[in-house]
Amino acid sequence: MKTTINKILLAAVTGSIISLSSCKKDDAPVVTNTITDVVVNAASFSVLEEAVVKANLATTLSGAGPFTVFAPDNAAFAAAGISSATVAALSPTQLSDLLLYHTLGSKILAAGVPAGPNAKVITAGGDSVFVTRNASGVYVNGIKVAVADIAADNGVIHQLSKALNKPSGNIVATAQAAGSGLDSLVKAIVRANNAPGGDPTLIATLSSATLTVFAPSNAAFTQLLGALTLTDINNIPVPTLLAVLRYHVVGGRAFSSDLANGNLAMLAGGNTTINLTNGVGGGPTIKGNGNGANLSNIVGTNVMCRNGVVHVIDRVLLP
């Protein structure tokens, strides 16, 4: 009888220990390292965290995935003119659109990015980005990945050197957008398209063909008019204006990561000369055959458009 009681007591104690053990195990916090966790735990991603939370994507990016996120840190957002104040001013929908443009619905490590220029990849938001892997690293829309392959439970993060700009329209619409600084270029294009002796297909071509445009800023046209002792773009002969505008266009998408020292063939004929390091602050330049020793600094790169890419330059190229 005593033996039976002892057995019962031993079983009860053992069961209690197992039960307590199970409770401890169940109550222990589960440590995760999802994409959301990585963003939240890194001070350098604080602006991205604000955007993710306001866009209601924190739960999504904690989900099963897998995802690839091209993640701008605070410096990369600043390089694109985006700050905490910008995030506060944008709506959740606007932020979601922007962040999904930086997100893929699959896991792609740096080594898995296709070699060669500009492989088209569909984002989680249904848009297209163009990825490149070469000897210099991995690029997205011409923007370099600063730190690749940051591991997460549900995918991978590639930290960008600059936030991506989601295209809002074609090349012409992008130039027409408020604040683009390309008003003079738009005026020149409209005149070259509509004036007698012009090319009535110019606007349609710039709106639909896949192109790269080296777009002179307003200041570049002001400098040109001064050199020609003119006061208005309308005073430039239409054939001259048309020839000059065509000399700023390259076929296909040529991101800054695709540019190399040497000649660059323009779509309408003739070459320009690219130098990646002899501009202001060691930046890139482009020079036309008719510019003599006057270089044009490439002051804004990789402005994405629905049908191509725009680089802003500070001097008009002359054939």
LODO-857858 format. One record per residue (C-alpha): residue in one letter; x, y, z. Coordinates in Angstrom, 3 decimals. Example, Ala and Ser with C-alpha at 12.3 -4.5 7.8 and 13.67 -1.06 7.14 Angstrom:
BEGIN
{resn:A east:12.300 north:-4.500 up:7.800};
{resn:S east:13.670 north:-1.060 up:7.140};
//
This chain:
BEGIN
{resn:M east:0.000 north:0.000 up:0.000};
{resn:K east:2.841 north:2.343 up:0.979};
{resn:T east:4.599 north:1.579 up:-2.306};
{resn:T east:1.462 north:2.429 up:-4.275};
{resn:I east:1.091 north:5.766 up:-2.461};
{resn:N east:4.741 north:6.578 up:-3.108};
{resn:K east:4.276 north:5.860 up:-6.813};
{resn:I east:1.237 north:8.150 up:-6.950};
{resn:L east:3.093 north:10.953 up:-5.156};
{resn:L east:6.098 north:10.569 up:-7.482};
{resn:A east:3.869 north:10.741 up:-10.542};
{resn:A east:2.117 north:13.851 up:-9.205};
{resn:V east:5.408 north:15.617 up:-8.456};
{resn:T east:6.831 north:14.673 up:-11.854};
{resn:G east:3.698 north:15.924 up:-13.584};
{resn:S east:3.907 north:19.203 up:-11.688};
{resn:I east:7.527 north:19.684 up:-12.731};
{resn:I east:6.672 north:18.952 up:-16.356};
{resn:S east:3.698 north:21.301 up:-16.139};
{resn:L east:5.799 north:24.092 up:-14.624};
{resn:S east:8.466 north:23.460 up:-17.243};
{resn:S east:5.884 north:23.736 up:-20.021};
{resn:C east:4.494 north:26.960 up:-18.585};
{resn:K east:7.952 north:28.501 up:-18.479};
{resn:K east:8.599 north:27.431 up:-22.052};
{resn:D east:5.244 north:28.767 up:-23.250};
{resn:D east:5.659 north:32.061 up:-21.387};
{resn:A east:9.157 north:32.764 up:-22.773};
{resn:P east:9.102 north:35.568 up:-25.366};
{resn:V east:9.675 north:34.434 up:-28.939};
{resn:V east:12.633 north:36.292 up:-30.381};
{resn:T east:12.158 north:37.146 up:-34.059};
{resn:N east:14.292 north:38.884 up:-36.638};
{resn:T east:11.794 north:39.844 up:-39.309};
{resn:I east:12.339 north:42.719 up:-41.728};
{resn:T east:10.223 north:44.909 up:-39.451};
{resn:D east:12.390 north:43.890 up:-36.468};
{resn:V east:15.597 north:44.789 up:-38.328};
{resn:V east:14.214 north:48.194 up:-39.253};
{resn:V east:12.904 north:48.917 up:-35.741};
{resn:N east:16.141 north:47.851 up:-34.040};
{resn:A east:18.489 north:49.952 up:-36.192};
{resn:A east:18.709 north:53.661 up:-35.316};
{resn:S east:19.903 north:54.408 up:-38.851};
{resn:F east:16.516 north:53.222 up:-40.175};
{resn:S east:14.406 north:55.524 up:-37.967};
{resn:V east:12.863 north:57.448 up:-40.888};
{resn:L east:12.090 north:54.169 up:-42.639};
{resn:E east:10.480 north:52.898 up:-39.418};
{resn:E east:8.258 north:55.995 up:-39.270};
{resn:A east:7.231 north:55.421 up:-42.880};
{resn:V east:6.552 north:51.700 up:-42.378};
{resn:V east:4.382 north:52.354 up:-39.330};
{resn:K east:2.391 north:55.185 up:-40.936};
{resn:A east:1.930 north:53.140 up:-44.123};
{resn:N east:0.500 north:50.255 up:-42.041};
{resn:L east:3.118 north:47.860 up:-43.422};
{resn:A east:4.744 north:46.769 up:-40.138};
{resn:T east:2.564 north:43.646 up:-39.900};
{resn:T east:3.060 north:42.814 up:-43.583};
{resn:L east:6.840 north:43.023 up:-43.291};
{resn:S east:6.670 north:40.821 up:-40.194};
{resn:G east:4.746 north:38.188 up:-42.142};
{resn:A east:5.906 north:34.992 up:-43.771};
{resn:G east:7.221 north:36.613 up:-46.932};
{resn:P east:9.715 north:36.055 up:-48.304};
{resn:F east:10.549 north:39.656 up:-49.182};
{resn:T east:13.471 north:41.609 up:-50.520};
{resn:V east:13.526 north:45.210 up:-49.310};
{resn:F east:15.806 north:47.829 up:-50.835};
{resn:A east:15.960 north:49.862 up:-47.655};
{resn:P east:17.077 north:53.493 up:-47.531};
{resn:D east:18.706 north:54.431 up:-44.243};
{resn:N east:18.311 north:57.976 up:-42.914};
{resn:A east:21.204 north:59.286 up:-45.025};
{resn:A east:19.761 north:57.648 up:-48.160};
{resn:F east:16.383 north:59.266 up:-47.538};
{resn:A east:18.097 north:62.621 up:-46.970};
{resn:A east:19.969 north:62.226 up:-50.280};
{resn:A east:16.552 north:61.948 up:-51.968};
{resn:G east:15.163 north:64.949 up:-50.084};
{resn:I east:13.038 north:62.880 up:-47.707};
{resn:S east:12.968 north:63.506 up:-43.943};
{resn:S east:10.743 north:62.811 up:-40.956};
{resn:A east:8.821 north:65.956 up:-41.878};
{resn:T east:8.250 north:64.547 up:-45.380};
{resn:V east:6.929 north:61.315 up:-43.912};
{resn:A east:4.593 north:63.276 up:-41.642};
{resn:A east:3.269 north:65.239 up:-44.621};
{resn:L east:2.553 north:62.214 up:-46.824};
{resn:S east:-0.585 north:60.102 up:-46.547};
{resn:P east:-0.458 north:56.416 up:-45.581};
{resn:T east:-1.348 north:55.517 up:-49.186};
{resn:Q east:1.463 north:57.644 up:-50.602};
{resn:L east:3.958 north:56.102 up:-48.197};
{resn:S east:2.709 north:52.591 up:-48.928};
{resn:D east:3.160 north:53.183 up:-52.672};
{resn:L east:6.694 north:54.452 up:-52.086};
{resn:L east:7.707 north:51.609 up:-49.773};
{resn:L east:6.199 north:48.872 up:-51.951};
{resn:Y east:8.274 north:50.325 up:-54.816};
{resn:H east:11.293 north:49.377 up:-52.669};
{resn:T east:9.971 north:45.853 up:-51.973};
{resn:L east:9.973 north:42.597 up:-53.928};
{resn:G east:7.715 north:39.639 up:-53.186};
{resn:S east:10.593 north:37.168 up:-53.206};
{resn:K east:14.028 north:36.772 up:-51.637};
{resn:I east:16.929 north:37.795 up:-53.871};
{resn:L east:20.432 north:37.813 up:-52.424};
{resn:A east:23.102 north:39.995 up:-54.019};
{resn:A east:24.663 north:36.968 up:-55.702};
{resn:G east:21.295 north:36.163 up:-57.250};
{resn:V east:20.896 north:39.543 up:-58.959};
{resn:P east:21.330 north:38.979 up:-62.700};
{resn:A east:24.713 north:40.037 up:-64.034};
{resn:G east:24.608 north:42.647 up:-66.749};
{resn:P east:22.636 north:45.830 up:-67.086};
{resn:N east:19.121 north:46.494 up:-65.952};
{resn:A east:17.172 north:43.294 up:-65.494};
{resn:K east:13.510 north:44.180 up:-65.072};
{resn:V east:11.987 north:43.068 up:-61.757};
{resn:I east:8.377 north:43.544 up:-60.650};
{resn:T east:7.899 north:45.123 up:-57.234};
{resn:A east:5.358 north:44.196 up:-54.568};
{resn:G east:3.328 north:47.191 up:-55.742};
{resn:G east:3.248 north:46.006 up:-59.354};
{resn:D east:5.759 north:48.526 up:-60.716};
{resn:S east:9.106 north:47.800 up:-62.365};
{resn:V east:12.614 north:48.385 up:-61.072};
{resn:F east:15.820 north:47.589 up:-62.933};
{resn:V east:18.606 north:45.737 up:-61.149};
{resn:T east:22.223 north:45.339 up:-62.172};
{resn:R east:25.175 north:43.415 up:-60.749};
{resn:N east:28.668 north:44.227 up:-61.974};
{resn:A east:32.219 north:44.502 up:-60.679};
{resn:S east:31.288 north:47.650 up:-58.744};
{resn:G east:28.389 north:46.051 up:-56.874};
{resn:V east:24.604 north:45.845 up:-57.061};
{resn:Y east:22.479 north:48.707 up:-58.389};
{resn:V east:18.735 north:49.369 up:-58.445};
{resn:N east:17.604 north:51.989 up:-60.984};
{resn:G east:21.231 north:53.103 up:-61.032};
{resn:I east:21.338 north:53.540 up:-57.227};
{resn:K east:24.111 north:51.582 up:-55.519};
{resn:V east:23.408 north:49.084 up:-52.754};
{resn:A east:25.604 north:50.281 up:-49.877};
{resn:V east:25.216 north:47.163 up:-47.710};
{resn:A east:23.919 north:43.922 up:-49.218};
{resn:D east:22.406 north:40.779 up:-47.725};
{resn:I east:21.224 north:41.970 up:-44.302};
{resn:A east:19.566 north:38.777 up:-43.077};
{resn:A east:15.984 north:38.582 up:-41.822};
{resn:D east:13.740 north:35.647 up:-40.879};
{resn:N east:11.357 north:36.420 up:-43.721};
{resn:G east:13.725 north:37.646 up:-46.433};
{resn:V east:16.637 north:39.975 up:-46.955};
{resn:I east:17.404 north:43.694 up:-46.809};
{resn:H east:19.753 north:45.548 up:-49.139};
{resn:Q east:20.592 north:48.980 up:-47.737};
{resn:L east:20.536 north:51.661 up:-50.438};
{resn:S east:22.770 north:54.711 up:-50.811};
{resn:K east:19.761 north:56.799 up:-51.935};
{resn:A east:16.018 north:56.259 up:-51.825};
{resn:L east:14.406 north:55.297 up:-55.133};
{resn:N east:12.081 north:57.766 up:-56.833};
{resn:K east:8.932 north:56.113 up:-58.106};
{resn:P east:8.061 north:57.318 up:-61.629};
{resn:S east:4.914 north:59.392 up:-61.834};
{resn:G east:4.725 north:59.856 up:-65.598};
{resn:N east:6.559 north:59.649 up:-68.907};
{resn:I east:9.592 north:61.778 up:-69.774};
{resn:V east:7.542 north:64.762 up:-70.949};
{resn:A east:5.200 north:64.637 up:-67.934};
{resn:T east:8.195 north:64.384 up:-65.587};
{resn:A east:9.766 north:67.483 up:-67.163};
{resn:Q east:6.436 north:69.311 up:-66.892};
{resn:A east:5.977 north:68.483 up:-63.202};
{resn:A east:6.016 north:71.386 up:-60.763};
{resn:G east:9.433 north:71.904 up:-59.244};
{resn:S east:11.307 north:69.922 up:-61.868};
{resn:G east:13.415 north:72.934 up:-62.866};
{resn:L east:12.977 north:71.941 up:-66.515};
{resn:D east:10.444 north:74.556 up:-67.655};
{resn:S east:12.788 north:75.904 up:-70.339};
{resn:L east:13.331 north:72.418 up:-71.726};
{resn:V east:9.575 north:71.896 up:-71.952};
{resn:K east:9.203 north:75.225 up:-73.764};
{resn:A east:11.948 north:74.206 up:-76.213};
{resn:I east:10.341 north:70.812 up:-76.870};
{resn:V east:6.894 north:72.302 up:-77.465};
{resn:R east:8.316 north:74.840 up:-79.922};
{resn:A east:10.386 north:72.229 up:-81.765};
{resn:N east:7.274 north:70.035 up:-81.996};
{resn:N east:4.714 north:72.665 up:-83.035};
{resn:A east:6.525 north:75.380 up:-84.980};
{resn:P east:6.720 north:75.305 up:-88.788};
{resn:G east:9.725 north:73.277 up:-89.821};
{resn:G east:9.676 north:71.374 up:-86.540};
{resn:D east:9.071 north:67.697 up:-85.832};
{resn:P east:5.395 north:67.052 up:-84.956};
{resn:T east:6.300 north:63.591 up:-83.633};
{resn:L east:8.848 north:64.834 up:-81.060};
{resn:I east:6.539 north:64.986 up:-78.037};
{resn:A east:4.941 north:61.633 up:-78.895};
{resn:T east:8.377 north:60.013 up:-79.212};
{resn:L east:9.592 north:61.439 up:-75.895};
{resn:S east:6.348 north:60.262 up:-74.276};
{resn:S east:6.392 north:56.670 up:-75.497};
{resn:A east:9.789 north:55.398 up:-76.669};
{resn:T east:12.234 north:53.978 up:-74.111};
{resn:L east:14.855 north:56.699 up:-73.847};
{resn:T east:17.461 north:58.395 up:-71.701};
{resn:V east:17.448 north:62.202 up:-71.756};
{resn:F east:20.252 north:64.449 up:-70.545};
{resn:A east:17.951 north:67.311 up:-69.600};
{resn:P east:19.374 north:70.861 up:-69.470};
{resn:S east:18.213 north:72.809 up:-66.433};
{resn:N east:16.603 north:76.246 up:-66.659};
{resn:A east:19.989 north:77.759 up:-65.797};
{resn:A east:21.563 north:75.838 up:-68.690};
{resn:F east:19.151 north:77.427 up:-71.172};
{resn:T east:19.738 north:80.863 up:-69.635};
{resn:Q east:23.468 north:80.379 up:-70.188};
{resn:L east:22.868 north:79.281 up:-73.798};
{resn:L east:20.682 north:82.291 up:-74.590};
{resn:G east:23.349 north:84.598 up:-73.163};
{resn:A east:26.033 north:82.960 up:-75.301};
{resn:L east:23.831 north:83.414 up:-78.385};
{resn:T east:22.970 north:87.011 up:-77.374};
{resn:L east:19.294 north:86.060 up:-77.427};
{resn:T east:16.596 north:86.653 up:-74.836};
{resn:D east:14.041 north:83.954 up:-75.607};
{resn:I east:14.011 north:80.319 up:-76.687};
{resn:N east:11.524 north:81.356 up:-79.381};
{resn:N east:14.346 north:83.315 up:-81.028};
{resn:I east:16.401 north:80.167 up:-81.671};
{resn:P east:15.860 north:78.918 up:-85.247};
{resn:V east:13.660 north:75.829 up:-85.192};
{resn:P east:16.071 north:73.559 up:-87.161};
{resn:T east:18.876 north:74.500 up:-84.753};
{resn:L east:16.671 north:73.913 up:-81.714};
{resn:L east:15.521 north:70.550 up:-83.025};
{resn:A east:19.079 north:69.397 up:-83.764};
{resn:V east:20.217 north:70.438 up:-80.286};
{resn:L east:17.319 north:68.716 up:-78.505};
{resn:R east:17.864 north:65.451 up:-80.381};
{resn:Y east:21.528 north:65.577 up:-79.350};
{resn:H east:20.458 north:65.111 up:-75.713};
{resn:V east:18.756 north:61.729 up:-76.211};
{resn:V east:20.107 north:58.173 up:-75.920};
{resn:G east:18.149 north:55.052 up:-76.866};
{resn:G east:17.164 north:52.737 up:-73.996};
{resn:R east:17.684 north:53.238 up:-70.266};
{resn:A east:21.182 north:54.409 up:-69.398};
{resn:F east:21.371 north:54.808 up:-65.624};
{resn:S east:24.367 north:56.496 up:-64.023};
{resn:S east:25.688 north:53.009 up:-63.239};
{resn:D east:25.762 north:52.296 up:-67.002};
{resn:L east:27.865 north:55.345 up:-67.888};
{resn:A east:31.580 north:54.925 up:-68.531};
{resn:N east:34.458 north:57.185 up:-69.455};
{resn:G east:34.639 north:57.807 up:-73.202};
{resn:N east:32.250 north:58.377 up:-76.061};
{resn:L east:28.487 north:58.014 up:-75.719};
{resn:A east:26.549 north:57.614 up:-78.974};
{resn:M east:23.450 north:59.800 up:-79.137};
{resn:L east:20.242 north:58.487 up:-80.688};
{resn:A east:20.108 north:61.020 up:-83.535};
{resn:G east:23.790 north:60.594 up:-84.409};
{resn:G east:27.068 north:61.973 up:-83.130};
{resn:N east:28.888 north:61.305 up:-79.883};
{resn:T east:29.192 north:63.057 up:-76.582};
{resn:T east:32.039 north:62.504 up:-74.132};
{resn:I east:31.486 north:61.177 up:-70.620};
{resn:N east:33.940 north:61.629 up:-67.744};
{resn:L east:32.881 north:60.191 up:-64.402};
{resn:T east:35.189 north:62.176 up:-62.136};
{resn:N east:36.173 north:65.573 up:-63.594};
{resn:G east:33.078 north:67.559 up:-62.641};
{resn:V east:32.209 north:69.696 up:-59.651};
{resn:G east:33.095 north:67.814 up:-56.480};
{resn:G east:34.581 north:64.990 up:-58.536};
{resn:G east:31.226 north:64.192 up:-60.117};
{resn:P east:30.390 north:63.129 up:-63.690};
{resn:T east:30.320 north:65.364 up:-66.761};
{resn:I east:29.127 north:65.151 up:-70.346};
{resn:K east:30.422 north:67.287 up:-73.223};
{resn:G east:29.127 north:67.832 up:-76.745};
{resn:N east:31.349 north:68.108 up:-79.802};
{resn:G east:30.424 north:71.781 up:-80.122};
{resn:N east:31.048 north:72.678 up:-76.488};
{resn:G east:34.801 north:73.088 up:-76.816};
{resn:A east:36.352 north:72.905 up:-73.363};
{resn:N east:33.062 north:73.671 up:-71.616};
{resn:L east:31.891 north:70.658 up:-69.639};
{resn:S east:28.326 north:70.047 up:-68.544};
{resn:N east:28.022 north:68.723 up:-65.018};
{resn:I east:25.513 north:65.926 up:-64.514};
{resn:V east:23.864 north:67.459 up:-61.463};
{resn:G east:20.892 north:65.108 up:-61.056};
{resn:T east:20.931 north:61.433 up:-61.929};
{resn:N east:18.482 north:58.567 up:-62.347};
{resn:V east:15.171 north:60.448 up:-62.347};
{resn:M east:12.862 north:57.569 up:-63.175};
{resn:C east:10.142 north:57.993 up:-65.804};
{resn:R east:7.565 north:55.492 up:-67.062};
{resn:N east:9.407 north:55.219 up:-70.367};
{resn:G east:13.011 north:55.862 up:-69.397};
{resn:V east:15.322 north:57.917 up:-67.243};
{resn:V east:16.398 north:61.568 up:-67.015};
{resn:H east:19.742 north:63.013 up:-65.938};
{resn:V east:19.778 north:66.771 up:-65.298};
{resn:I east:22.757 north:68.739 up:-66.697};
{resn:D east:23.877 north:72.329 up:-66.166};
{resn:R east:24.923 north:73.212 up:-69.747};
{resn:V east:23.162 north:72.640 up:-73.064};
{resn:L east:25.019 north:70.139 up:-75.272};
{resn:L east:25.970 north:71.385 up:-78.717};
{resn:P east:26.443 north:68.913 up:-81.605};
//
